Amino acid sequence: MTTAVMLLPSQISHMRYGKPSHFLKRKGLSIWIDLDRLDEADQQSHLFSVGRFNLLSFHEKDYGANFHAGKYVMPLNAYIRGLAAEVLPDTPISGIRMLTFPRIFGAAFNPLSVYEASDAKGRVIMTVYEVSNTFGQKHSYVATHDGNIHPVHQVEKRFYVSPFFPVEGEYQLLTRCQDQNMKVMVGYKIDGKPALLATLRGALKPMTSGNIMTFLWATAQWPMRPLLSIHIEALKLYFKRAKFHARPEAPDSQWSKTRQQIRQDMR
């Protein structure tokens, strides 16, 4: 049985295609947490807490309906089950796991958090990709599964993320957790042409105080590092004369549903 929370040291890459092209590769440190076992997760290490300040911490108010309300309004497991009730009516959700960056000394920025909801047989039947931009907004893409172990889902881009890409085109989304190895891939196409491929790959590790210190050092993490990295890369693109796109109004809906899977895997 998998523990209530695990660490995921990872390699993160972003490849921008076209002109100007751009490549980013860095290390990351995420957590893979069971939203139905938060009390248990809170006890796994003296250096990790749920809902309280610590070296690493996880706070439900940072996500989902709580984020949109600007305050804590419901547990995240209830939020995900509510989404499932809309897109998969009469299908009980047995377990919910979430991949996200933890707060470090109380601060964090999560460009992408991923929820996986499973049925009573342990099969993932819904994945939620919760995307954040640097303007304090979030939007989720909700993917349902039909039994394909590693489906790729396609969805129209509806949310402004980068000033160097328009709000048009389509995403291809994939999450895989197999034998303690995790992979998240986001492909982005405009007019059918590749514009971006972002990947996160890593192997899950036990959440212990020793591992927290080891992987914080090994991945060179500090508070708000992802946000700083985003702004540094944006500055590089600016000097490369990448086209700038003004930010439109956020979509009225807080989430969009993906279309059917398009193929078995992305490379």
N, C-alpha and C positions, 0 to 999 in steps of 0.2 A: 504494500500500500504506500503510495506516495505521501510524503509528509505535507503538512498544511501549507508550507511556503518553502521555496527553494531559490537559490541564487542562479542567475544566468549571466556569467561573463561571456561577452560576445564580440564578434567582429561586425562592424556596420559599414556598409559601402553605399555610395550614391554615384551613379553614372548618368550624366546628362549628355544626351545625344544632340546632334545638329551643331549649329553655330550660334554662340560659342560652345564648344564641348567643355565638360568639366568633370573632374573625378575627385571624390572624397572617400577616405577610408580612415576609420578610427575605432577605438575600443569602447565598449559600453558595459554597463552592469545593470541588469534588470532583475526583477523578482517575478516568480511564477507562483501565484497565491490562490488558494482555495477560498472562494468567497462564502462558502458555507461553514468554514472552520476558522474564522478569524480569531476567536478566543484561543484556539490551540496555536495558531500562528504567532500570536502575541507572546507565547511562552517559550519559543524555540531558542531565543538568544537574548542575552542581556543588552545587546547592542542594536536590537530591532524591536520596534513597538508598533502596534496598531492603534491609531487614533491619539497617540501621545508623542511628544518630542523625544528623539533619540538620535544616535549617529545615523541609522537608517530607520525610516518609518513609512507607514502606509496610512493614508487618510481617505476614507470613503467620500468625504465632502469635496474632494478634488475632481470627482468624475460624475458622468451621467446626469441624472435628474438633479442631483445635489449641486453640481457645477452650474447648470442652467438656472437653478433657483437662487443661486448665490448663498445658499445655506444648506445644512443637512436636512433633507426631507424624507429620505427612505434608505434602507440598506441597499447596497449595490446588487445583492443577489435577488432582491425583490424587483429592482429595476430591470434586470436582465430577464427575469421570468415574465415581467409585464410585456417586454418586447416580444418574447417568444409566444405569448398568448395572442399577439396580433398577427404574427407571420406564420406560426405553427399552431393554430387552435386545436385544442384537445390532445396536445402532445406534451406530457409531463416532462419537466426538466429535473434530472436527478442530481447533476453536479455542475458547478460553474468554476472555471479557472480563469485567471487574468494574468496577462503579461504586461508589465509596465515598469517604468523607472521608479525607484523608491525616492522619497524625499531624503536628502543628505543634509544633516543638521537643519532640518525643517524646511528646506527649499528644494524645488524640483520643477522641471518643465518636461512635459511628455508630448512630443510631436505625434506619436502613435501609441495607443494602448489597445491590446487585443483581448477580447473575452471569448472563451470557448464554452458552450453549453452542451452537456451530454445527456443522453437518455439513460434508462435504467440498465441497459446493456453496456454502458460505457462508450457508446458511439457518439462522436461529435455530430450534432444535428443543427447547430447554429453557431456562427462566428460573427462577432461584432467588432468592427475596426473603428475605433474612436480617434478621430483626427483633431489635433489642436493647431491653431496658428499663433503667431506672435502678437496678435491683436486682441487676445483674450477671448477667442471664440472656439467653439467645438462643433463638430458634426460627425455623425456615425453612419457607417455603411454596414447594413445588416445582411449577412449571407446565410442561406439555409442549405442543408446538405441532404442528398438523396441516397446516401449509402456509399458514394464514392469516397474512398479513404482520404485522398489528397486532391480535392476538387480545386479548380481555379475558377474564380467568379469574376464577372465583368459588370461594371457599373459606370454610369455616366458621372463624370466629375461635376459636383455641384457646389463645392466649397473652396473658397480662396485660401491657398496655403502659402505660396511664394509669389512675390511681386514680379518674378521672372518667368512665370507661366500664366496663361489665361485660365479662366474658369470655363473650360471646354475640353472636349476629348473624353477618353475613357480610361478607367483603372482596370488592371487585372490583379486580383488579390489571392494570396495563398498563405496559409499557415499550416505547419506540420510539426507535430511533436511525436517522436518515435524513438524508443530505446534511449531516453534521456537526452536526445538531440533535438534542438529546436531550430526551425527556419521560418522566417517571415519574409515574403517577397511582395513588393508592390511595383508593378509595371504600369507605365503611363504612356498612352499614345494620343497623338493629335492628328486627326485626318488619316488614321490608320498607320501612321509612322511613329516608331519609337521615339519618345521624348525623354524618358527617365526610367531607370531601373534601380530600385532601392532594396537592399537585402540586409537581414540580420540573421546571423548564424552563431550557435553556441551549444555548449553541453551543460546540462543542469548539474548543480552542485548543492550539497547539503547546506542549509542555513545554520551555520554555527558562528560563534563569535570569532574564532580563528579564521574561518573562511571569509568573513566580512572584512577583516583587516587585510588578509592576503589579497583579495580581489579588488578592494579599493585601491591598494597600492599598485597591483599588476595592471589595472585598467586606467590608472591615473584619473580617477573620478573625483570631482569636487562639486559643491553646490552650484546648480544652474549651468553646468558645463555644456549640456546640449544646446541651451539657448545661446550661450556665447559662441559655440561652434557655428550655429546657424548664421549669426550676424557676421562672423569672420568670412564664411563662404559667400554670403551675400555681397560683402564688400569686394571680394575677388571677382564675382560675376559683374559687378558694377564697373570695375576697371577693365573688364573684358568687353564692355559695351553690350551686355545682354539687354534685350528689349524689356522695358519696364511696363507692367500692367497695373492700372489703378485698381484698388480694392472695391468690388461691388458690394451691395447689401448682402448680408448673410441669408441663406435660404430660410423660408418660413418654417419648414419642418426641421426638427432636430436630428432626423435620420432618414436615410434612403435605403431602399431594398435593392440588392443586386439582382441581376438577371441570371438566367441559368448558367451553369458551368460551361466553359467553352472547350476545355481539353484537360487531360489528366495532370499535367505538370508544366511548370515554367522552368527554364534553364537559367 
